[in-house]
Amino acid sequence: MPLLTLPNPGALALSVRAKALVFEDPRSQAILDRIRQLSPSDATLLVTGETGTGKELVARHIHALSHRRGRPFVAVNCGAWSESLVESELFGHEKGAFTGATTAKAGWFEAADGGTLFLDEIGDLSLPLQVKLLRVLQEREVVRLGSRQPIPIDVRLIAATNVDLEEAVTARKFREDLFYRLNVATLALPPLRERPGDILPLARYFLELYAHRLGSGPAALTTEAVGRLLEHPWPGNIRELENAMHHALLVCKGHQIAVADLRLTALQPKAATSPPPSERGFDRGAADVASQVKATSLEGALLALFEQNLPNLHEQIEETIIRTAYRYCDRNQLQTARLLGISRNIVRARLAQFGELARYRAARGGAAAAVFGRGEPVESSRVPGAS
């Protein structure tokens, strides 16, 4: 199982960042492939995604896969500094540049020279600082506060944000020229609820992690708890899942984690936004939010079934699909075949195999006469959705 973790994650107990990331879900595997494609380049990269989806972990992995590995990786949260300090932190300052500047200090760009600079929450930068950042990216040099001497830099910039920068540009809260400078290569990280295949591997990883820290024995999730984890929308993403597993391990009894042991928030995730234009072909095309939610629910239901290790699971799933489609189409075999994209002969054979035709005839008390000598019930001609 591909697993990414932050260095010394125990020192970040109060961080809202994701401290682990797996790539079990098909969407995550596609992201991992894209990471491998983007890593060799020096192009500026914009990573988008909700808080707690693992943007810093991805940035660190890209750095580790690039030719800059072994060189500095500097991670900075642009929203963690006041506007009066962030300029000095970004670009550095000379002695006496402002009150309290008793010595010269290199900024983050200089500290990351030769390596990678990760600027998280870049949408929080003020417009004046955006202008200066744009100049640094264009000129590949910084000028410290209180100095006129430019300092050349060799840095790959990876920027991240949890806001829609296109909307911010429209609202004139983010510079359009800087947006295009950052938007050279893009990577959209879907929230945890849209990659359900990662939920259980992450949950078990955190259970093992905290069991080791607490010195307790391993704990297992009950079937009901597994279903609850897969159904939860995870507005806090991976960080929320980590907190839930930590809490469950503290309160569970008999090394069995039940639904009652899960402390899950009642908050709902924010309305989904469209990925950047360059990501739309990669990220489910032009599928709308409703379709994504339905697909995620189906994946979650399948994963819950997989956990139960049922016999003949494929046959059970196929029977449920065909039987449900047949009844949805008012027991019209032709419409069922069209709905599922298979031949009518396959539909007829499966219905006979499942006993659906015999049950229908029995329910009709024999009133449904055989058609063309095949012993099939008379079918409705109504098209689903027609009045």
LOFIMI-749020 format. One line per 10 residues: number of its first residue (from 1); their letters; for each residue z, x, y of N, C-alpha, C. Coordinates in steps of 0.05 Angstrom, whole numbers, always signed. Layout:
<atoms>
NUM) a) Z/X/Y/Z/X/Y/Z/X/Y ~ ...
</atoms>
This chain:
<atoms>
1) mplltlpnpg) +0/+17/-24/+0/+0/+0/+0/+18/+25 ~ -21/+17/+42/-21/+33/+66/+2/+23/+85 ~ +19/+42/+93/+42/+35/+109/+44/+54/+132 ~ +48/+43/+157/+52/+60/+181/+80/+54/+191 ~ +94/+75/+199/+121/+72/+211/+123/+90/+235 ~ +141/+83/+253/+146/+100/+276/+163/+124/+268 ~ +161/+146/+281/+179/+169/+276/+207/+161/+284 ~ +227/+167/+267/+255/+161/+272/+259/+132/+281 ~ +250/+112/+264/+253/+84/+273/+281/+75/+277 ~ +301/+89/+264/+328/+81/+268/+338/+84/+296
11) alalsvraka) +325/+101/+311/+334/+106/+339/+322/+85/+358 ~ +307/+66/+347/+294/+46/+364/+304/+18/+358 ~ +330/+16/+352/+340/-10/+342/+337/-32/+362 ~ +337/-26/+388/+335/-46/+409/+306/-49/+419 ~ +288/-36/+407/+260/-37/+416/+247/-63/+407 ~ +229/-74/+423/+214/-98/+415/+189/-91/+400 ~ +185/-65/+397/+160/-56/+383/+162/-60/+353 ~ +139/-63/+341/+138/-63/+312/+144/-35/+301 ~ +160/-33/+280/+167/-7/+270/+154/-2/+243 ~ +138/-21/+233/+124/-17/+208/+99/-34/+208
21) lvfedprsqa) +78/-25/+195/+53/-40/+194/+40/-35/+167 ~ +31/-56/+154/+18/-53/+128/-10/-65/+131 ~ -27/-59/+111/-55/-67/+112/-62/-80/+85 ~ -47/-101/+78/-52/-115/+53/-71/-139/+57 ~ -68/-153/+79/-85/-176/+84/-114/-167/+90 ~ -134/-183/+82/-162/-176/+87/-167/-170/+116 ~ -155/-185/+134/-160/-179/+163/-148/-152/+170 ~ -125/-145/+159/-113/-120/+165/-130/-97/+153 ~ -141/-101/+130/-158/-81/+118/-183/-76/+135 ~ -194/-98/+146/-217/-95/+164/-209/-79/+189
31) ildrirqlsp) -185/-83/+199/-175/-68/+222/-172/-39/+215 ~ -162/-33/+191/-159/-6/+182/-186/+8/+181 ~ -206/-6/+172/-233/+6/+171/-243/+12/+200 ~ -237/-6/+218/-245/-2/+246/-230/+22/+258 ~ -205/+24/+251/-189/+47/+261/-202/+73/+252 ~ -210/+74/+227/-223/+99/+217/-249/+104/+231 ~ -263/+83/+239/-288/+87/+254/-283/+98/+282 ~ -262/+88/+295/-257/+96/+323/-242/+122/+326 ~ -228/+130/+306/-211/+154/+308/-225/+180/+316 ~ -248/+186/+304/-261/+212/+310/-270/+215/+339
41) sdatllvtge) -274/+193/+353/-285/+193/+380/-263/+200/+400 ~ -272/+209/+424/-254/+214/+446/-255/+191/+466 ~ -270/+170/+459/-274/+147/+478/-247/+134/+484 ~ -244/+125/+509/-221/+109/+516/-220/+83/+500 ~ -196/+76/+490/-193/+53/+472/-174/+33/+484 ~ -182/+8/+483/-164/-14/+492/-155/-30/+468 ~ -129/-30/+463/-118/-45/+441/-104/-70/+452 ~ -112/-93/+441/-100/-118/+450/-85/-132/+428 ~ -65/-148/+435/-50/-162/+415/-23/-170/+426 ~ -10/-190/+413/+15/-199/+422/+37/-177/+419
51) tgtgkelvar) +59/-181/+433/+81/-162/+430/+91/-162/+401 ~ +95/-138/+390/+105/-136/+363/+85/-136/+342 ~ +59/-133/+348/+38/-133/+328/+32/-105/+318 ~ +43/-85/+330/+39/-57/+320/+19/-41/+336 ~ +17/-46/+362/-3/-31/+378/+3/-1/+379 ~ +28/+6/+383/+35/+34/+384/+31/+48/+357 ~ +38/+34/+336/+33/+45/+309/+4/+51/+304 ~ -13/+33/+313/-42/+37/+310/-51/+61/+327 ~ -41/+63/+352/-48/+85/+369/-40/+112/+357 ~ -16/+113/+345/-7/+137/+332/-24/+144/+308
61) hihalshrrg) -33/+124/+293/-49/+129/+269/-77/+139/+278 ~ -88/+128/+299/-114/+137/+309/-111/+166/+318 ~ -90/+173/+331/-85/+201/+339/-83/+219/+315 ~ -69/+210/+294/-66/+226/+270/-92/+230/+255 ~ -110/+212/+257/-136/+214/+244/-157/+229/+260 ~ -151/+235/+285/-170/+247/+303/-169/+277/+302 ~ -187/+290/+315/-187/+319/+317/-165/+329/+335 ~ -151/+311/+349/-129/+318/+366/-102/+319/+351 ~ -101/+312/+326/-76/+313/+311/-64/+341/+313 ~ -38/+341/+314/-24/+367/+318/-20/+373/+347
71) rpfvavncga) -34/+359/+365/-31/+361/+394/-12/+339/+403 ~ -3/+339/+429/+16/+319/+438/+6/+290/+436 ~ +25/+273/+428/+20/+244/+430/+43/+233/+448 ~ +35/+223/+471/+55/+213/+490/+52/+183/+493 ~ +74/+168/+488/+73/+139/+489/+90/+130/+513 ~ +79/+114/+530/+92/+105/+555/+88/+75/+558 ~ +110/+61/+565/+109/+33/+571/+108/+30/+601 ~ +85/+21/+611/+81/+19/+640/+99/-2/+653 ~ +109/-21/+637/+127/-41/+649/+156/-33/+649 ~ +162/-9/+639/+190/-1/+637/+200/+14/+662
81) wseslvesel) +181/+20/+681/+188/+35/+704/+183/+19/+730 ~ +200/+24/+750/+196/+11/+775/+170/+22/+788 ~ +159/+6/+806/+134/+15/+819/+137/+40/+835 ~ +162/+45/+845/+166/+69/+861/+168/+94/+844 ~ +173/+91/+818/+175/+114/+800/+151/+118/+782 ~ +136/+97/+777/+115/+99/+756/+93/+119/+765 ~ +87/+120/+791/+66/+139/+800/+75/+167/+795 ~ +100/+174/+801/+110/+201/+796/+110/+207/+766 ~ +117/+187/+750/+118/+191/+721/+90/+195/+709 ~ +71/+180/+720/+44/+182/+710/+31/+209/+718
91) fghekgaftg) +32/+215/+743/+16/+238/+754/+33/+263/+761 ~ +59/+260/+760/+76/+283/+767/+81/+286/+797 ~ +98/+304/+804/+104/+309/+833/+112/+338/+837 ~ +109/+346/+862/+118/+373/+870/+146/+371/+883 ~ +158/+394/+884/+185/+395/+897/+183/+386/+926 ~ +202/+368/+933/+203/+357/+960/+183/+335/+966 ~ +169/+325/+946/+149/+304/+950/+162/+278/+960 ~ +187/+274/+952/+202/+251/+961/+232/+257/+958 ~ +248/+240/+969/+277/+244/+968/+286/+245/+939 ~ +300/+266/+931/+309/+269/+904/+291/+287/+887
101) attakagwfe) +267/+293/+897/+249/+311/+882/+257/+340/+886 ~ +278/+349/+873/+289/+376/+877/+273/+397/+862 ~ +257/+389/+843/+240/+408/+828/+213/+395/+823 ~ +194/+411/+817/+167/+401/+809/+169/+390/+781 ~ +153/+370/+775/+153/+357/+749/+125/+349/+741 ~ +117/+355/+717/+91/+346/+706/+93/+317/+699 ~ +71/+303/+702/+70/+275/+694/+61/+271/+665 ~ +58/+246/+657/+51/+240/+630/+23/+251/+622 ~ +5/+250/+641/-22/+260/+635/-21/+290/+629 ~ -7/+305/+644/-4/+333/+639/+10/+338/+612
111) aadggtlfld) +31/+322/+607/+46/+326/+582/+29/+321/+558 ~ +9/+303/+561/-8/+296/+538/-33/+313/+537 ~ -36/+334/+554/-60/+350/+555/-68/+361/+528 ~ -93/+357/+520/-102/+365/+494/-98/+344/+473 ~ -82/+324/+478/-75/+304/+458/-83/+276/+467 ~ -65/+257/+462/-70/+229/+467/-48/+217/+484 ~ -55/+202/+504/-36/+187/+520/-39/+157/+514 ~ -17/+145/+506/-16/+116/+500/-2/+102/+522 ~ -16/+86/+537/-5/+70/+559/-2/+41/+550 ~ +22/+33/+543/+27/+6/+534/+32/-12/+559
121) eigdlslplq) +25/-38/+556/+27/-58/+577/+14/-48/+603 ~ -10/-40/+600/-24/-29/+624/-30/-51/+644 ~ -30/-75/+636/-34/-97/+654/-11/-100/+674 ~ +11/-87/+670/+34/-88/+689/+31/-69/+712 ~ +11/-52/+712/+7/-33/+734/-1/-48/+760 ~ +9/-39/+782/+1/-51/+808/-27/-44/+815 ~ -40/-59/+832/-67/-53/+840/-71/-25/+852 ~ -53/-16/+870/-56/+11/+881/-55/+33/+859 ~ -38/+29/+839/-37/+49/+817/-61/+47/+799 ~ -72/+23/+797/-97/+20/+781/-119/+37/+794
131) vkllrvlqer) -120/+37/+821/-141/+53/+835/-137/+83/+828 ~ -113/+93/+828/-108/+121/+822/-113/+127/+793 ~ -107/+108/+775/-112/+113/+747/-143/+114/+742 ~ -157/+97/+756/-186/+97/+753/-198/+124/+761 ~ -187/+135/+783/-197/+161/+792/-192/+183/+772 ~ -168/+182/+760/-161/+202/+739/-181/+200/+716 ~ -187/+176/+708/-205/+173/+685/-233/+182/+692 ~ -241/+178/+716/-268/+185/+724/-270/+216/+728 ~ -251/+228/+741/-252/+256/+748/-241/+274/+727 ~ -225/+263/+709/-212/+279/+688/-194/+301/+701
141) evvrlgsrqp) -179/+293/+721/-160/+310/+734/-139/+294/+749 ~ -115/+305/+752/-94/+291/+766/-85/+308/+790 ~ -75/+293/+809/-63/+307/+833/-34/+297/+835 ~ -16/+316/+833/+13/+309/+835/+20/+298/+862 ~ +40/+282/+863/+51/+273/+889/+60/+297/+905 ~ +52/+298/+930/+60/+320/+947/+42/+344/+945 ~ +20/+342/+930/+2/+364/+927/-27/+355/+933 ~ -44/+374/+939/-73/+368/+942/-90/+383/+922 ~ -76/+397/+904/-90/+413/+884/-95/+397/+859 ~ -120/+391/+852/-125/+376/+827/-119/+394/+802
151) ipidvrliaa) -109/+381/+781/-103/+395/+756/-121/+383/+734 ~ -139/+399/+723/-157/+388/+701/-140/+379/+677 ~ -149/+358/+664/-135/+349/+640/-155/+342/+619 ~ -147/+345/+594/-163/+337/+571/-146/+318/+554 ~ -149/+293/+559/-132/+272/+547/-149/+249/+537 ~ -144/+240/+513/-156/+215/+504/-136/+193/+511 ~ -145/+172/+526/-128/+150/+534/-132/+127/+515 ~ -109/+117/+505/-108/+91/+490/-90/+73/+506 ~ -102/+51/+516/-87/+32/+532/-82/+7/+515 ~ -60/-7/+520/-54/-31/+505/-43/-52/+523
161) tnvdleeavt) -47/-77/+516/-37/-99/+532/-34/-124/+515 ~ -15/-141/+523/-12/-167/+509/-22/-190/+526 ~ -35/-183/+548/-47/-204/+565/-77/-202/+564 ~ -91/-223/+572/-120/-224/+573/-129/-211/+599 ~ -139/-187/+597/-147/-172/+621/-171/-185/+635 ~ -188/-199/+619/-210/-213/+632/-200/-235/+651 ~ -180/-249/+641/-168/-270/+658/-154/-257/+682 ~ -141/-234/+678/-128/-220/+700/-148/-210/+721 ~ -172/-202/+711/-193/-194/+730/-202/-218/+746 ~ -206/-241/+733/-214/-265/+747/-193/-274/+768
171) arkfredlfy) -168/-270/+761/-146/-277/+779/-141/-256/+800 ~ -157/-234/+799/-154/-212/+818/-127/-197/+815 ~ -117/-197/+791/-92/-182/+786/-98/-156/+772 ~ -123/-152/+764/-131/-127/+751/-159/-120/+760 ~ -163/-94/+766/-189/-86/+777/-211/-87/+757 ~ -233/-98/+765/-256/-101/+747/-267/-74/+738 ~ -269/-55/+757/-280/-29/+750/-262/-14/+730 ~ -236/-17/+733/-217/-5/+714/-219/-18/+686 ~ -223/-44/+687/-226/-59/+661/-250/-48/+646 ~ -272/-44/+659/-296/-34/+645/-292/-5/+637
181) rlnvatlalp) -277/+10/+652/-271/+38/+644/-254/+39/+619 ~ -235/+20/+616/-218/+19/+593/-232/+7/+569 ~ -250/-11/+574/-262/-28/+553/-286/-14/+539 ~ -284/+12/+536/-306/+27/+522/-306/+21/+493 ~ -283/+23/+480/-279/+14/+452/-255/-4/+451 ~ -256/-24/+435/-234/-44/+434/-225/-49/+406 ~ -200/-56/+404/-188/-63/+378/-169/-86/+382 ~ -174/-109/+371/-157/-133/+374/-139/-135/+349 ~ -113/-134/+353/-94/-137/+330/-86/-167/+328 ~ -92/-180/+306/-84/-208/+304/-54/-210/+300
191) plrerpgdil) -42/-232/+308/-13/-236/+304/-7/-239/+274 ~ +18/-236/+267/+26/-236/+239/+19/-262/+225 ~ +20/-284/+239/+14/-310/+227/-15/-312/+218 ~ -33/-295/+229/-61/-296/+222/-68/-274/+201 ~ -48/-260/+192/-53/-242/+169/-30/-245/+149 ~ -29/-269/+136/-6/-275/+119/-3/-257/+95 ~ -24/-243/+87/-22/-224/+65/-3/-201/+71 ~ +3/-196/+97/+21/-174/+104/+50/-183/+105 ~ +56/-209/+105/+83/-219/+109/+102/-210/+87 ~ +95/-215/+62/+113/-208/+40/+116/-178/+36
201) plaryflely) +95/-162/+37/+99/-133/+35/+117/-122/+57 ~ +114/-132/+82/+131/-123/+103/+160/-132/+99 ~ +163/-158/+90/+190/-168/+85/+205/-151/+64 ~ +191/-144/+43/+203/-128/+21/+209/-99/+31 ~ +191/-89/+48/+196/-62/+59/+222/-62/+76 ~ +225/-82/+93/+249/-83/+110/+274/-88/+94 ~ +272/-105/+73/+295/-109/+55/+304/-83/+42 ~ +284/-68/+33/+291/-42/+20/+302/-22/+41 ~ +291/-23/+65/+300/-5/+86/+329/-10/+93 ~ +336/-36/+98/+363/-42/+107/+383/-42/+84
211) ahrlgsgpaa) +374/-47/+59/+391/-44/+36/+400/-15/+33 ~ +382/+3/+38/+389/+31/+37/+408/+39/+59 ~ +404/+29/+83/+422/+35/+106/+450/+23/+102 ~ +451/-1/+91/+476/-15/+87/+490/-6/+61 ~ +476/+8/+44/+488/+17/+19/+492/-5/-1 ~ +477/-27/+2/+478/-49/-16/+456/-48/-36 ~ +458/-64/-57/+437/-65/-77/+413/-80/-67 ~ +391/-77/-82/+366/-92/-74/+370/-122/-75 ~ +356/-136/-57/+357/-165/-56/+329/-176/-61 ~ +328/-199/-73/+302/-212/-79/+300/-239/-64
221) ltteavgrll) +276/-246/-57/+271/-271/-44/+266/-293/-64 ~ +279/-316/-60/+274/-339/-77/+246/-350/-72 ~ +236/-366/-90/+210/-378/-86/+209/-395/-61 ~ +231/-410/-56/+232/-426/-31/+232/-409/-6 ~ +246/-386/-7/+247/-368/+16/+219/-356/+21 ~ +205/-350/-1/+178/-339/+2/+160/-360/+16 ~ +162/-385/+8/+146/-406/+20/+153/-409/+50 ~ +179/-407/+56/+187/-410/+84/+176/-387/+101 ~ +177/-363/+91/+166/-340/+106/+137/-343/+111 ~ +122/-353/+91/+93/-356/+95/+86/-379/+114
231) ehpwpgnire) +104/-399/+116/+98/-422/+134/+106/-416/+163 ~ +124/-398/+167/+134/-393/+194/+112/-381/+212 ~ +111/-390/+238/+89/-380/+255/+94/-352/+267 ~ +118/-341/+264/+124/-314/+273/+116/-308/+302 ~ +127/-323/+321/+120/-317/+349/+129/-289/+358 ~ +149/-278/+345/+158/-251/+351/+145/-229/+333 ~ +127/-238/+316/+111/-220/+299/+128/-202/+282 ~ +121/-177/+278/+133/-160/+258/+163/-155/+266 ~ +168/-152/+291/+196/-147/+299/+214/-171/+292 ~ +204/-195/+294/+219/-219/+286/+224/-219/+256
241) lenamhhall) +204/-211/+241/+206/-210/+212/+227/-190/+204 ~ +227/-167/+217/+248/-146/+212/+276/-157/+217 ~ +280/-170/+239/+306/-181/+246/+314/-202/+225 ~ +295/-219/+217/+302/-239/+197/+311/-227/+170 ~ +297/-206/+162/+305/-193/+137/+332/-179/+139 ~ +337/-166/+162/+363/-153/+166/+385/-174/+165 ~ +382/-196/+178/+402/-217/+179/+406/-229/+151 ~ +384/-234/+137/+386/-246/+110/+401/-228/+91 ~ +397/-202/+93/+410/-183/+75/+441/-183/+81 ~ +448/-188/+106/+477/-188/+113/+491/-212/+102
251) vckghqiava) +478/-235/+100/+492/-260/+94/+486/-271/+66 ~ +466/-260/+52/+459/-271/+26/+481/-265/+5 ~ +481/-281/-16/+500/-279/-37/+486/-273/-64 ~ +498/-256/-79/+486/-250/-106/+460/-237/-105 ~ +454/-223/-83/+429/-208/-80/+404/-227/-83 ~ +408/-252/-76/+386/-271/-75/+384/-283/-47 ~ +361/-280/-35/+358/-290/-7/+345/-318/-9 ~ +361/-338/+0/+351/-366/+0/+342/-373/+28 ~ +331/-397/+30/+321/-407/+56/+344/-408/+76 ~ +368/-416/+67/+391/-417/+86/+398/-391/+98
261) dlrltalqpk) +390/-369/+85/+397/-342/+95/+378/-332/+116 ~ +356/-346/+120/+335/-338/+139/+341/-350/+166 ~ +345/-333/+186/+349/-343/+213/+323/-340/+228 ~ +308/-362/+229/+281/-361/+241/+282/-377/+267 ~ +268/-366/+287/+268/-379/+313/+252/-405/+313 ~ +260/-423/+330/+245/-448/+333/+223/-446/+354 ~ +221/-422/+367/+201/-418/+387/+173/-420/+374 ~ +154/-428/+390/+126/-430/+381/+110/-408/+394 ~ +90/-397/+380/+73/-376/+392/+57/-387/+415 ~ +51/-368/+433/+34/-376/+456/+7/-385/+447
271) aatspppser) -7/-400/+463/-34/-409/+457/-52/-385/+452 ~ -67/-386/+431/-85/-363/+425/-106/-360/+446 ~ -114/-335/+451/-135/-329/+470/-158/-316/+455 ~ -182/-318/+467/-205/-306/+455/-204/-276/+456 ~ -214/-262/+435/-215/-233/+436/-235/-223/+456 ~ -235/-198/+463/-254/-187/+481/-282/-191/+471 ~ -303/-192/+489/-330/-197/+480/-339/-178/+459 ~ -333/-153/+461/-342/-133/+441/-328/-137/+414 ~ -306/-152/+413/-292/-156/+388/-299/-182/+375 ~ -314/-200/+388/-317/-227/+377/-333/-227/+351
281) gfdrgaadva) -352/-209/+349/-367/-208/+324/-350/-197/+302 ~ -331/-180/+309/-313/-168/+289/-291/-186/+281 ~ -281/-202/+300/-257/-217/+296/-263/-247/+291 ~ -274/-253/+268/-281/-281/+260/-301/-294/+278 ~ -318/-278/+290/-340/-290/+305/-330/-309/+327 ~ -343/-332/+329/-336/-351/+350/-319/-374/+339 ~ -304/-369/+317/-287/-390/+305/-266/-399/+325 ~ -261/-425/+326/-241/-435/+345/-213/-433/+333 ~ -193/-438/+350/-165/-435/+342/-158/-453/+318 ~ -168/-478/+319/-162/-496/+297/-171/-486/+270
291) sqvkatsleg) -195/-475/+269/-205/-464/+244/-189/-441/+235 ~ -180/-424/+253/-163/-402/+245/-137/-411/+234 ~ -125/-432/+246/-99/-442/+236/-103/-453/+207 ~ -125/-469/+203/-129/-480/+177/-133/-458/+156 ~ -149/-438/+163/-153/-416/+144/-128/-401/+138 ~ -111/-398/+158/-85/-384/+154/-67/-401/+135 ~ -67/-427/+139/-51/-445/+122/-61/-443/+93 ~ -87/-443/+89/-98/-441/+62/-89/-414/+49 ~ -92/-393/+64/-84/-367/+53/-54/-367/+46 ~ -38/-379/+63/-9/-380/+58/-3/-396/+32
301) allalfeqnl) -17/-419/+29/-13/-435/+4/-21/-419/-21 ~ -43/-405/-19/-52/-389/-42/-32/-367/-48 ~ -22/-354/-28/-2/-332/-32/+23/-343/-45 ~ +31/-367/-37/+55/-380/-49/+50/-385/-79 ~ +26/-394/-86/+19/-398/-114/+19/-372/-129 ~ +8/-351/-117/+6/-325/-130/+35/-315/-137 ~ +54/-321/-120/+81/-312/-125/+93/-325/-149 ~ +83/-349/-157/+95/-363/-179/+83/-354/-206 ~ +62/-338/-205/+51/-327/-230/+44/-349/-250 ~ +30/-370/-241/+24/-393/-258/+1/-386/-278
311) pnlheqieet) +1/-398/-302/-21/-393/-320/-46/-408/-312 ~ -69/-397/-319/-95/-411/-313/-97/-420/-284 ~ -89/-402/-265/-88/-410/-237/-115/-417/-226 ~ -136/-401/-234/-162/-406/-223/-172/-434/-231 ~ -167/-442/-256/-175/-469/-265/-161/-491/-250 ~ -135/-486/-245/-119/-506/-230/-129/-510/-201 ~ -136/-487/-189/-145/-488/-161/-173/-502/-160 ~ -190/-494/-179/-217/-506/-180/-215/-536/-184 ~ -198/-545/-202/-195/-573/-207/-185/-588/-183 ~ -165/-576/-169/-154/-589/-145/-176/-592/-123
321) iirtayrycd) -192/-571/-120/-213/-572/-99/-234/-593/-105 ~ -244/-593/-130/-265/-613/-137/-254/-641/-138 ~ -230/-645/-149/-219/-672/-150/-214/-683/-121 ~ -203/-666/-104/-197/-675/-76/-223/-681/-61 ~ -243/-664/-64/-269/-669/-51/-282/-694/-61 ~ -280/-699/-87/-292/-723/-100/-280/-748/-88 ~ -253/-748/-86/-240/-772/-75/-245/-775/-45 ~ -247/-752/-31/-254/-753/-2/-281/-766/+2 ~ -299/-761/-16/-326/-772/-14/-329/-799/-27 ~ -307/-813/-31/-307/-840/-43/-320/-839/-70
331) rnqlqtarll) -314/-818/-85/-324/-815/-113/-355/-816/-114 ~ -367/-803/-94/-396/-801/-94/-403/-772/-102 ~ -414/-769/-126/-419/-742/-137/-439/-726/-120 ~ -459/-739/-109/-479/-726/-93/-467/-715/-68 ~ -452/-732/-54/-439/-723/-30/-418/-701/-35 ~ -404/-703/-57/-385/-682/-65/-399/-655/-69 ~ -422/-656/-82/-438/-631/-87/-447/-619/-60 ~ -456/-636/-42/-465/-626/-16/-441/-615/+0 ~ -418/-628/-1/-395/-619/+13/-386/-591/+4 ~ -387/-587/-22/-377/-562/-34/-399/-541/-36
341) gisrnivrar) -424/-549/-32/-446/-530/-34/-452/-521/-62 ~ -448/-539/-81/-455/-533/-109/-473/-556/-120 ~ -483/-553/-144/-502/-573/-154/-486/-597/-165 ~ -501/-620/-165/-489/-645/-175/-482/-642/-205 ~ -498/-627/-220/-492/-624/-248/-465/-610/-253 ~ -459/-590/-235/-433/-576/-238/-410/-596/-231 ~ -414/-612/-210/-394/-631/-203/-389/-651/-226 ~ -411/-661/-237/-408/-681/-259/-394/-668/-283 ~ -402/-644/-290/-390/-631/-314/-360/-626/-309 ~ -353/-616/-285/-325/-611/-280/-308/-636/-279
351) laqfgelary) -319/-658/-267/-304/-683/-267/-299/-694/-295 ~ -319/-691/-312/-316/-700/-340/-295/-682/-354 ~ -296/-656/-348/-277/-638/-361/-248/-644/-352 ~ -245/-651/-326/-218/-656/-316/-209/-684/-323 ~ -226/-701/-334/-218/-728/-341/-219/-747/-317 ~ -231/-739/-295/-231/-756/-271/-248/-780/-275 ~ -271/-777/-289/-289/-800/-293/-276/-821/-311 ~ -263/-812/-332/-250/-830/-350/-227/-845/-336 ~ -212/-831/-319/-190/-845/-305/-201/-865/-286 ~ -224/-859/-273/-236/-878/-254/-245/-903/-269
361) raarggaaaa) -258/-900/-292/-267/-923/-307/-244/-940/-317 ~ -223/-926/-326/-199/-941/-335/-187/-957/-312 ~ -186/-944/-288/-174/-958/-265/-191/-982/-257 ~ -217/-980/-261/-234/-1003/-254/-234/-1024/-276 ~ -221/-1018/-299/-219/-1038/-320/-246/-1043/-333 ~ -263/-1023/-332/-290/-1026/-344/-310/-1040/-327 ~ -301/-1047/-302/-320/-1061/-284/-342/-1043/-274 ~ -336/-1016/-273/-356/-998/-264/-376/-992/-287 ~ -398/-1004/-286/-418/-1003/-308/-430/-975/-309 ~ -440/-968/-332/-453/-942/-336/-480/-942/-321
371) vfgrgepves) -487/-919/-310/-511/-916/-295/-531/-899/-312 ~ -555/-910/-316/-576/-896/-330/-567/-886/-357 ~ -548/-900/-370/-539/-894/-397/-522/-869/-399 ~ -513/-858/-375/-497/-834/-376/-467/-839/-377 ~ -459/-864/-375/-431/-870/-375/-417/-862/-350 ~ -431/-860/-327/-420/-852/-302/-413/-877/-285 ~ -392/-877/-270/-385/-900/-253/-405/-903/-230 ~ -408/-928/-221/-425/-933/-197/-413/-919/-173 ~ -429/-904/-158/-418/-888/-136/-422/-902/-110 ~ -404/-897/-91/-407/-907/-64/-428/-891/-50
381) srvpgas) -442/-904/-31/-463/-890/-16/-453/-882/+12 ~ -427/-886/+17/-417/-880/+44/-415/-850/+48 ~ -425/-841/+71/-423/-813/+78/-396/-809/+92 ~ -381/-787/+84/-356/-783/+97/-358/-782/+128 ~ -341/-798/+141/-342/-798/+170/-358/-822/+180 ~ -374/-834/+163/-390/-857/+173/-373/-882/+173 ~ -380/-901/+191/-364/-925/+194/-375/-946/+176
</atoms>
